[in-house]
């Protein structure tokens, strides 16, 4: 979904003004190989798989010149309680792989302030309400005005989480693009 911009993903992000690029490696389908891979990454603790998926997608994006489009790669953060339980952030791992392949620095710019319940069983409106105002900029990372920032998440369903994560970056004047490994139809 990176070959044509704007694309179908742009329609999910009406609240991200001037969204630069919206990209996903593949469509998410229950029972698919990508679901199994992402499940192994997220719940199986296979951190290397996240780096590999990021690198693999990053190499493809590089062929289309996307390595020249971004100043910083960042990820949607986990709340520290969930991070402590899981031991890593799967989106960080994907971002690390993308950073290697694209040769664009990966920086943690955001933190999740509110520990909400998992989004996996929520409907569209519940997801947006659950994440509203839950992300903030890390205090030392405020020099992002006019920077082209690529925000990474593992799976995109409604777009509520990544949209909420982008808000603090937008408020500081960053130009936003988004990327996920998989997106639901």
N, C-alpha and C positions, 0 to 999 in steps of 0.2 A: 503493500500500500504506500510505498514511498515514491514510486515511479511517477505518479501524478499528484500534483499539489495545486489547488486544494482537492481534497478527496472526501469520501463518505465520513471519515472520522471528524472532519472539521464541523460537520453539522451537529455533533454531540457537544461542542464547546462554544456555545453562543455567548458565554460569559467571559471568555478569554479574548479580550480585544486584540485584533491584529495577530491572531495566532499565525506564526510563521510556517511551521511544518507540523503535520500530524502523521505519525508512522506506526505501523504494527507489522511484525514479522509474519504473522499468520492469523487466520481465523481460529477461534477457540471452539471446539466441539467436545461435548461429553464423550468420554471413552476413547478419545483420540490419543495419538502418540504425544502431541504437545501437552495435553492434560496430564498424562503420566509423567512427562519430563518436569513440568512445573510443580506437580505434586511432590515428586522426588526432591526437587530443589527446596521447596518451601517447608515440607513436613518431614522429609527424609534426611535433612541435614547435608545434602550433597552440594556444598558451596561451590565446588569446582564446576559443576554443571551450569550454574549461573554465569560464571566468568566465560565459560565456553559458548553459551548461547549469545552472550553479549558480543564476544569476539566474532562469532560466525556472522551475526547480523551486521556488525560494524564493518566487516570486510566487504559485504555486499553494498552497504551504504557508501563506502569509500569509492567503489567503482562508479558511483553516480555523483561524486564530487561533494558529498555531504561533510567530509572532513574539513572543508573550508567554510562551512556555514555557522559553526558554533564556537563560542569562546570558552564555555564551561559546560560540563555535564554534571548534573546533580540528580539525586534520587528522592523519591517519596519516602520519608522516614517512618520508622516504627516508633511507637511510644516506648519509653525505656523499659516498662514492665514487660511488654511483648518481646522486645529485643533481648532482655535478660533471659526470658523463658526459652526463646528460639536459639539465642547465641549469635545470631547474625541477621542482617537484613537482606533478603533475597534481591531486592531492587538495587542495593549497593553492589552486589556481585555482578549483576547484569551491567550496571554502569561501569564497573571496573573493566570488564571485557570490552565494552564499547570504547572506553577511553584508550585502551591498548591499541585497538584496531584503527581508530580514527586519529589517534595522537592528539587528543583534546583532553585537557586536564579534568579529572573528576574531583569535585569538591563537595563536601557536605555543607549545604547552605541553609537547610531547614531543620526544624525540630517539631515533633508532634506534642502539643501541649496537653491534649485531653486523651485519656485512655477510654476509647469507645469499644463497644462490642463489635465482633467480627461483622463484616459487611456481607459475607457469603450467603446468608439466608434472608437478607433484607430486599424489599421491593425498591423500585427506582426512587420514589419520593422519600422513603425512609433512609436510603443511602445518602441523599443530599442533606437531609436534616441531621443525620448522624455525624457528618464531617464538617459542617459549617463552622468556621472560625476555630478550627482545631490545630492549625499549623501557624508557625511563626518563623521569622528569620533568626538564624543564630546571630547573637549580638555583634560578633566581630566580622560578619560577612555582609556588611551593608553597602559596599562599593560595587554595585552591580548595575548602576544606571547605564542604559544603552547597550548592555552586554547581551549577546545572543546565548540564551541558556536552554539547553536540552534537558527536559525533566523526564526521568525514567520511572516506570512502574512495571510490574511483572504482567498483570492481566488487567484489561480494561473492560468493565461491564457497562455501567451507566456513565462513567467518567467523573462521578462525584468526587472521588478521593483525589485524583490528579488535578482536577479543577480547583478544589479547595487548597491543595498544596501550592498551586501556581499563584494564588492571590497575593501572598506577601512579596513575592518576586515582582509581580506586576506593579504593586504599590510603590516599589522602590525604583521603577522605571526600566525593568528588564524587558527584553523581547523574548517571547516564549515559544518554544517548540516542545512537542511531547512525543514520547516513544514508549511502546509496550512490546512485549514479545507476542502476546496474543490479545485479540479483541473478540468479544462475543458479538454475534449477529443481531 
